[in-house]
Amino acid sequence: MEATIKENVFKTIGEHLSDEECEAFSELPFQKSYARKTIIADEGKVCKYVYFITKGAAYSYYINEDGDKNVIQFAIEGHWITDQYSFFSGKKGIFMIETLEDCEMLVFSKESIDNLCRGSHRIEHFFRILVQNAFAALQYRLTKTNSETAESRYLEFAELYPHFLNRIPQYLIASYLGIRPQSLSRIRKELSEK
């Protein structure tokens, strides 16, 4: 089993998986490499997989009526990414997922996750906490986007995700924060002058 997944499970639920659970976890995914700027999930198509990044970076987004990208999530090593709506419902996807760097990923199908969860309460608990945390984070972000200044949103992002700042293009960070790239440039400039 990939060491980063073991760490991810422990960090998420505060428990280690048994040898049998690790064995089950390692048998189900397949490893896949993706080049930079590869679309791995497409809006309008069913998202059949959950991706665990072992190397590289990716992001999910949708494109609005004006053709602007609206970033939903970033993921780097040790992070999971999928179009949860499509993955869990089996309906057409609403997000695109694209690699930002060359990536190595462990890829899980819905069937493999369901099998893992049926075989282990601890693994089921882990996946439930992942989904619960993703939902809570999205609600928190929506509230902050609608109630906080752009500067405070950027400062919080920089504090929570400092490791993203040098790997994610500024225009995508601006989209994630719900601001224009020019506004983010201005905010960063003003903060550097303080």
C-alpha positions in Angstrom: 0.0 0.0 0.0 1.2 3.5 -0.9 2.8 5.1 2.2 1.1 8.4 1.4 -2.3 6.7 1.6 -1.4 5.2 5.0 -0.5 8.6 6.2 -3.6 10.1 4.7 -5.8 7.5 6.5 -4.0 8.1 9.8 -4.2 11.9 9.5 -8.0 11.6 8.7 -9.2 9.1 11.3 -6.4 8.9 13.8 -6.1 5.1 13.4 -3.8 2.9 11.5 -5.2 0.2 9.1 -4.5 -3.4 9.9 -2.3 -5.4 7.6 -5.4 -7.0 6.0 -7.0 -3.6 5.4 -3.7 -2.3 3.8 -3.6 -5.4 1.6 -7.2 -4.9 0.5 -6.6 -1.2 -0.1 -3.5 -1.9 -2.2 -5.2 -4.5 -4.5 -8.0 -2.3 -5.8 -6.7 0.9 -7.3 -4.6 1.1 -10.5 -1.7 3.5 -10.9 -1.8 5.9 -13.8 0.5 8.6 -15.1 -0.8 11.8 -16.7 1.1 14.5 -18.5 0.7 18.1 -17.6 -2.6 19.8 -18.9 -4.4 16.4 -19.3 -8.2 16.5 -18.8 -8.9 13.4 -16.6 -12.6 14.1 -16.0 -14.8 16.0 -18.4 -17.9 18.0 -17.8 -20.9 16.2 -19.4 -19.4 12.8 -19.0 -19.8 10.5 -16.0 -16.8 10.7 -13.6 -16.0 7.1 -12.9 -13.0 7.5 -10.7 -11.6 9.1 -7.5 -7.9 10.1 -7.9 -5.3 10.0 -5.1 -2.3 12.1 -6.2 1.1 10.6 -5.3 3.1 13.0 -7.4 2.0 16.3 -9.1 -0.9 18.7 -9.0 -4.4 18.9 -10.4 -7.5 21.0 -10.1 -11.2 20.9 -10.8 -13.3 23.7 -12.3 -16.3 24.5 -14.4 -16.6 27.0 -17.2 -19.4 29.6 -16.9 -21.5 31.2 -19.6 -18.9 33.8 -20.3 -16.2 31.2 -20.8 -14.4 31.9 -17.5 -12.9 29.1 -15.4 -14.2 28.8 -11.9 -11.9 26.8 -9.8 -13.4 24.5 -7.2 -10.5 22.5 -5.8 -6.7 22.1 -6.0 -5.0 18.8 -5.2 -1.3 17.9 -4.8 0.5 14.9 -3.3 -1.5 13.3 -0.6 -4.8 14.8 -1.8 -7.9 13.3 -3.4 -9.9 14.7 -6.3 -13.0 13.8 -8.2 -16.3 15.2 -9.4 -18.2 14.0 -6.3 -21.6 14.8 -7.8 -21.0 12.7 -10.9 -19.0 10.0 -9.1 -21.6 9.3 -6.4 -24.8 9.8 -8.5 -23.6 8.2 -11.8 -24.9 11.3 -13.6 -23.1 13.5 -16.1 -20.2 15.4 -14.6 -20.4 19.1 -13.8 -16.7 19.7 -13.4 -13.5 19.3 -15.4 -10.4 17.9 -13.7 -7.1 18.8 -15.3 -3.5 18.2 -14.3 -1.3 21.2 -13.6 1.9 19.1 -13.6 2.9 15.7 -14.7 1.1 13.4 -12.3 1.2 9.9 -10.8 -2.2 8.9 -9.3 -3.8 6.0 -7.7 -7.2 5.6 -9.4 -10.2 4.1 -7.6 -13.5 3.1 -9.2 -16.8 3.4 -7.4 -17.0 -0.4 -7.3 -13.6 -0.7 -5.7 -14.4 1.9 -3.0 -17.7 0.2 -2.3 -15.9 -3.1 -2.0 -13.3 -1.6 0.4 -16.1 0.0 2.5 -18.1 -3.2 2.7 -15.0 -5.1 3.9 -13.9 -2.7 6.6 -15.7 -0.4 9.0 -12.4 1.6 9.4 -12.1 2.1 5.7 -15.8 3.1 5.4 -15.3 5.5 8.2 -12.2 7.0 6.4 -14.1 7.6 3.2 -17.1 9.0 5.1 -14.8 11.5 6.8 -13.2 12.5 3.5 -16.6 13.3 2.0 -17.8 15.0 5.2 -14.7 17.2 5.3 -15.0 18.1 1.6 -18.6 19.1 2.1 -17.8 21.2 5.2 -14.9 22.9 3.5 -17.0 23.8 0.5 -19.7 25.3 2.7 -17.0 27.2 4.6 -15.5 28.5 1.4 -18.8 29.6 0.0 -19.6 31.5 3.1 -16.2 33.2 3.2 -16.4 34.1 -0.5 -19.8 35.9 0.1 -18.8 37.6 3.4 -15.1 38.3 3.5 -12.9 40.8 1.6 -10.7 39.5 -1.2 -7.6 40.3 0.9 -8.8 38.3 3.9 -9.7 35.4 1.7 -6.2 35.5 0.1 -4.5 35.7 3.5 -6.4 32.8 4.8 -5.7 30.7 1.7 -1.9 31.6 2.0 -2.0 30.6 5.7 -3.9 27.3 5.1 -2.2 26.3 1.9 1.3 27.9 1.8 2.5 24.9 -0.2 0.1 25.7 -3.1 1.4 29.3 -3.6 4.5 28.4 -5.6 2.9 25.5 -7.5 -0.5 26.9 -8.6 -0.7 29.7 -11.2 -1.8 33.0 -9.7 -4.8 33.3 -12.1 -6.2 30.0 -10.9 -5.8 31.0 -7.2 -7.7 34.2 -8.1 -10.4 32.1 -9.6 -10.6 29.9 -6.6 -10.9 33.0 -4.4 -13.6 34.5 -6.6 -11.6 37.5 -7.6 -9.9 38.8 -10.8 -6.2 38.0 -11.4 -5.5 41.8 -11.5 -7.1 42.2 -8.0 -4.9 39.4 -6.6 -1.8 41.0 -8.1 -2.7 44.2 -6.4 -3.4 42.5 -3.1 -0.1 40.7 -3.2 1.8 43.9 -4.1 0.1 45.8 -1.2 0.9 43.0 1.2 4.5 42.9 0.2 4.9 46.6 0.8 3.6 46.4 4.3 
